[in-house]
Amino acid sequence: MIHGLGSSPLIWARTSNAIWGDPLLRQHFQVWHVVYQTNAPLLVTRRRMKQYLDTAFNALDPEGDDAARQGIVLIGHSMGGVLAKLLSADSGNALWSAAFNVPPDHLQGASADVDVIRETFLFSHYPGINQVIFMAAPHHGSPAADGWLGRLMNRLVGRRVPEMKALARVAKAQPMAVREELRESYQQSRLNSIATLRAAQPVRRVGESLMPHPGVSYHTIAGYLHGEHPPGNGVVPLDSALLPSAASTLVIDSDHYVYQNSKAVDEVVRILSQAATTRP
């Protein structure tokens, strides 16, 4: 379970209790909560989450043969849903080409810095994931990131992200390697989670096209408040929360905090119950 911006695993109390209270789900699933800082750019946070998962699996299953390595279901709320999509997707060269003018093997700088940048912009879906549940996720950005609150938060978070410092060093040493529209922000480490939720952010626009790996099914739970314009939950527009070809889509009468809604919790239980019955 992956929480959103400025949040914590406490938001998942109702959902976790519903899973633990269901005998079938308790038999087939463990609940893992991802705890992470929400100030870093999305791609940086995705890389960190991969490392968190690697560390956990290596500690709990050093042989690499436990059943929990397969059938992983990610549940992400808001920005956590965007991260869940990135964890279940293959980047190809799309993100790299959106940020840089040179191929990966032509990027110059300290090897540690270049390695961080490659791992951030070039990745494959995390092994073992076979389903994702998106809850009020802004797949196509959110107007809130461009509003006054987003501008305020943008000044308060993300200035001391180590990975951005590595990117800044490379961008200063080899400025022409970075796309012109991103060069200054990379050189000055001016990217954080708020900035990368903006619909107009160049790498974000390309990231929208990344979909879960063909072997990963995905479900959408979205909130809708009557009278909102554009239609949505007051934070994420409905057309940003919906994805084509979802295995299921549920739109409920709810604000952005859909995880508090009993219909959303019931839907998570339904999806997991269906997954449990199809497991070997």
C-alpha positions as CSV (number, residue, x, y, z in Angstrom):
1,M,0.0,0.0,0.0
2,I,1.5,3.3,-1.1
3,H,0.2,6.6,0.4
4,G,0.2,9.9,-1.3
5,L,1.7,13.4,-0.9
6,G,2.3,14.5,2.6
7,S,0.5,11.5,4.0
8,S,1.4,8.3,5.9
9,P,0.4,4.6,6.1
10,L,-2.2,5.5,8.7
11,I,-4.6,6.3,5.9
12,W,-4.8,2.6,5.2
13,A,-6.2,1.6,8.6
14,R,-9.7,0.8,7.3
15,T,-8.5,-1.1,4.3
16,S,-5.9,-3.0,6.3
17,N,-8.4,-4.0,8.9
18,A,-10.8,-5.2,6.3
19,I,-8.1,-7.4,4.8
20,W,-6.9,-8.8,8.1
21,G,-10.6,-9.4,9.1
22,D,-11.3,-11.5,6.1
23,P,-10.3,-15.2,6.5
24,L,-9.8,-15.7,2.8
25,L,-7.6,-12.6,2.4
26,R,-5.7,-13.2,5.6
27,Q,-4.8,-16.7,4.2
28,H,-3.6,-15.4,0.9
29,F,-2.1,-11.9,1.5
30,Q,0.3,-10.1,3.7
31,V,-0.1,-6.3,4.1
32,W,3.0,-4.2,3.5
33,H,2.9,-0.5,4.0
34,V,5.5,1.6,2.1
35,V,6.8,4.5,4.3
36,Y,8.6,7.1,2.3
37,Q,9.3,10.8,2.1
38,T,7.0,12.5,-0.4
39,N,9.2,15.5,-1.4
40,A,11.3,13.9,-4.1
41,P,10.5,13.8,-7.8
42,L,8.3,10.9,-8.8
43,L,11.0,9.0,-10.8
44,V,13.4,9.4,-7.8
45,T,10.8,8.0,-5.4
46,R,10.1,5.1,-7.8
47,R,13.8,4.2,-7.8
48,R,13.9,4.4,-3.9
49,M,10.8,2.2,-3.7
50,K,12.4,-0.5,-5.8
51,Q,15.4,-0.4,-3.5
52,Y,13.1,-0.7,-0.4
53,L,11.4,-3.7,-1.9
54,D,14.7,-5.3,-2.9
55,T,16.0,-4.8,0.6
56,A,12.9,-6.3,2.2
57,F,12.8,-9.3,-0.1
58,N,16.5,-10.0,0.3
59,A,16.2,-9.9,4.1
60,L,13.1,-12.0,4.2
61,D,13.7,-14.4,1.3
62,P,17.4,-14.5,0.5
63,E,16.9,-17.6,-1.6
64,G,14.4,-15.9,-3.8
65,D,11.9,-18.7,-3.8
66,D,9.1,-17.7,-1.4
67,A,5.5,-17.6,-2.8
68,A,5.2,-13.9,-1.7
69,R,7.6,-13.0,-4.6
70,Q,4.6,-13.6,-6.9
71,G,1.1,-12.3,-7.1
72,I,2.0,-8.9,-5.7
73,V,-0.9,-6.3,-5.6
74,L,0.0,-2.7,-5.3
75,I,-2.6,-0.3,-3.9
76,G,-1.8,3.4,-4.4
77,H,-3.7,6.5,-3.3
78,S,-3.2,9.8,-5.2
79,M,0.5,10.3,-5.9
80,G,1.0,6.8,-4.5
81,G,-1.1,5.5,-7.4
82,V,1.1,7.3,-9.9
83,L,4.1,5.6,-8.2
84,A,2.4,2.2,-8.4
85,K,1.9,2.7,-12.1
86,L,5.6,3.5,-12.5
87,L,6.6,0.4,-10.5
88,S,4.5,-1.8,-12.8
89,A,5.7,-0.3,-16.1
90,D,8.7,-0.5,-18.4
91,S,10.3,2.8,-19.3
92,G,12.0,1.8,-22.5
93,N,13.9,4.9,-23.7
94,A,10.9,7.2,-23.6
95,L,11.7,9.0,-20.3
96,W,15.4,9.2,-21.1
97,S,14.7,10.8,-24.5
98,A,12.3,13.3,-22.9
99,A,15.1,14.5,-20.6
100,F,18.4,14.1,-22.5
101,N,19.9,14.8,-25.9
102,V,22.5,12.1,-25.7
103,P,22.1,8.3,-25.3
104,P,22.7,6.8,-21.9
105,D,26.3,5.6,-22.7
106,H,27.3,9.2,-23.7
107,L,26.3,10.8,-20.5
108,Q,29.4,12.1,-18.8
109,G,30.1,12.6,-15.1
110,A,31.2,10.7,-12.0
111,S,30.2,7.0,-12.4
112,A,28.1,7.1,-9.2
113,D,26.1,10.1,-10.5
114,V,25.6,8.6,-13.9
115,D,24.5,5.3,-12.4
116,V,21.9,7.1,-10.3
117,I,20.5,8.9,-13.3
118,R,20.4,5.8,-15.4
119,E,18.5,3.9,-12.7
120,T,16.1,6.8,-12.4
121,F,15.2,7.2,-16.0
122,L,15.6,3.6,-17.3
123,F,13.8,0.8,-15.6
124,S,11.6,-2.3,-16.0
125,H,8.5,-3.3,-14.1
126,Y,9.1,-4.8,-10.7
127,P,9.0,-8.6,-10.8
128,G,6.1,-10.3,-9.2
129,I,3.5,-7.5,-9.5
130,N,0.4,-8.8,-11.2
131,Q,-2.3,-6.3,-10.2
132,V,-2.5,-2.7,-9.3
133,I,-5.4,-0.8,-7.7
134,F,-5.4,3.0,-8.3
135,M,-7.3,5.2,-5.9
136,A,-7.9,8.8,-6.9
137,A,-4.6,8.8,-8.8
138,P,-3.8,11.8,-11.0
139,H,-2.4,9.9,-14.0
140,H,-2.7,13.0,-16.2
141,G,-1.6,15.6,-13.6
142,S,-3.6,17.7,-11.2
143,P,-4.6,21.4,-11.4
144,A,-3.9,21.5,-7.6
145,A,-0.2,21.2,-8.4
146,D,-0.4,24.5,-10.3
147,G,-2.6,26.3,-7.8
148,W,-1.6,28.5,-4.9
149,L,-1.2,25.6,-2.5
150,G,1.0,23.7,-5.0
151,R,3.2,26.8,-5.5
152,L,3.5,27.2,-1.7
153,M,4.4,23.5,-1.2
154,N,6.8,23.7,-4.1
155,R,8.9,26.3,-2.1
156,L,8.9,24.1,1.0
157,V,9.8,20.6,-0.2
158,G,12.4,18.8,-2.3
159,R,15.4,21.1,-2.2
160,R,17.8,18.7,-0.7
161,V,17.2,15.4,-2.6
162,P,20.6,13.6,-3.0
163,E,19.6,12.2,-6.4
164,M,18.8,15.7,-7.7
165,K,22.2,16.8,-6.6
166,A,23.8,14.1,-8.8
167,L,21.6,15.2,-11.7
168,A,22.7,18.8,-11.1
169,R,26.4,17.9,-11.2
170,V,26.0,16.1,-14.5
171,A,23.8,18.8,-16.0
172,K,26.4,21.5,-15.1
173,A,29.3,19.4,-16.4
174,Q,27.5,18.5,-19.6
175,P,24.7,21.1,-20.1
176,M,24.1,20.3,-23.8
177,A,23.3,16.7,-22.9
178,V,20.1,17.9,-21.1
179,R,17.0,19.1,-23.0
180,E,16.9,22.9,-23.1
181,E,13.5,23.1,-21.4
182,L,14.8,21.1,-18.4
183,R,18.4,22.3,-18.2
184,E,18.0,25.1,-15.7
185,S,15.7,23.2,-13.3
186,Y,18.1,20.2,-13.4
187,Q,21.2,22.4,-12.8
188,Q,19.5,24.1,-9.9
189,S,17.8,21.0,-8.4
190,R,14.4,22.6,-8.8
191,L,12.3,19.5,-9.2
192,N,10.3,17.8,-6.5
193,S,7.1,15.8,-6.2
194,I,4.8,18.9,-6.7
195,A,6.6,19.9,-9.9
196,T,6.4,16.4,-11.3
197,L,2.6,16.3,-10.7
198,R,2.1,19.3,-13.0
199,A,0.5,18.3,-16.2
200,A,2.8,20.5,-18.3
201,Q,6.0,19.1,-16.9
202,P,7.9,17.6,-19.9
203,V,9.0,14.3,-18.5
204,R,5.7,13.9,-16.7
205,R,3.9,14.2,-20.1
206,V,5.9,11.3,-21.4
207,G,5.5,9.4,-18.2
208,E,1.7,9.5,-18.7
209,S,2.1,7.2,-21.7
210,L,3.8,4.5,-19.6
211,M,1.2,1.8,-18.8
212,P,1.5,-1.3,-16.6
213,H,3.3,-4.2,-18.2
214,P,1.0,-6.4,-20.3
215,G,1.1,-9.0,-17.6
216,V,-0.2,-6.6,-15.0
217,S,-4.0,-6.0,-14.7
218,Y,-5.2,-2.8,-13.1
219,H,-8.3,-1.4,-11.4
220,T,-9.5,2.2,-10.8
221,I,-11.4,3.6,-7.9
222,A,-12.2,7.3,-8.4
223,G,-14.1,10.0,-6.4
224,Y,-16.6,12.4,-7.8
225,L,-18.3,15.4,-6.2
226,H,-21.4,16.8,-7.7
227,G,-20.9,20.4,-8.9
228,E,-17.1,20.2,-9.2
229,H,-15.6,21.7,-12.4
230,P,-13.8,20.1,-14.0
231,P,-15.7,16.9,-12.8
232,G,-13.7,15.2,-10.1
233,N,-13.1,14.9,-6.4
234,G,-12.0,18.5,-5.8
235,V,-8.3,17.6,-6.2
236,V,-8.0,15.2,-9.1
237,P,-10.2,15.6,-12.2
238,L,-12.1,12.5,-13.2
239,D,-10.5,12.3,-16.6
240,S,-7.1,12.3,-14.9
241,A,-8.1,9.4,-12.5
242,L,-9.4,7.1,-15.2
243,L,-7.3,4.8,-17.4
244,P,-8.4,2.9,-20.5
245,S,-8.6,-0.9,-20.5
246,A,-8.8,-1.2,-16.8
247,A,-10.0,-4.6,-15.5
248,S,-12.6,-2.6,-13.5
249,T,-13.6,1.0,-12.8
250,L,-15.6,2.2,-9.9
251,V,-16.6,5.9,-9.5
252,I,-18.1,6.7,-6.1
253,D,-19.5,9.8,-4.5
254,S,-16.5,10.9,-2.6
255,D,-13.9,13.6,-2.1
256,H,-10.2,13.0,-2.7
257,Y,-9.9,10.8,0.5
258,V,-11.6,7.8,-1.1
259,Y,-9.8,5.4,1.2
260,Q,-12.2,6.5,4.0
261,N,-15.2,5.5,1.9
262,S,-16.7,2.1,2.7
263,K,-17.6,1.5,-0.9
264,A,-13.9,1.9,-1.9
265,V,-12.8,-0.4,0.9
266,D,-15.4,-3.0,-0.2
267,E,-14.1,-2.8,-3.8
268,V,-10.5,-3.5,-2.7
269,V,-11.8,-6.5,-0.8
270,R,-13.7,-7.7,-3.8
271,I,-10.7,-7.4,-6.1
272,L,-8.4,-9.1,-3.7
273,S,-10.9,-11.9,-3.1
274,Q,-11.1,-12.5,-6.8
275,A,-7.3,-12.6,-7.0
276,A,-7.2,-15.1,-4.0
277,T,-9.6,-17.5,-5.6
278,T,-7.5,-17.7,-8.8
279,R,-4.2,-18.3,-7.0
280,P,-2.7,-21.9,-7.1
